Amino acid sequence: MRATLTISLPPVLRRDVSRAAKAQRVSESKFVRRAVQKQLWADAFEETRRQLVPIARAQRIYTDEDVFNIVS
């Protein structure tokens, strides 16, 4: 079930959303949904990375090559 969320945007940002949605040929709602989903994914990724980097460093894993050598 969908729920409505009302947000307030400054005029310039509102115009930019409208233009970007038109350029991508999607509705403004779909454009904003995608933007929110991307931000939530990025936030989750960064949080996961923040938690895992110290563990990797403790195991002397610093680069993609280090990971490749472990899994190969």
Secondary structure, 3 states (H helix, E strand, C coil): CCCCCCCCCCHHHHHHHHHHHHHHCCCHHHHHHHHHHHHHHHHHHHHHHHHHHHHHHHCCCCCHHHHHHHHC
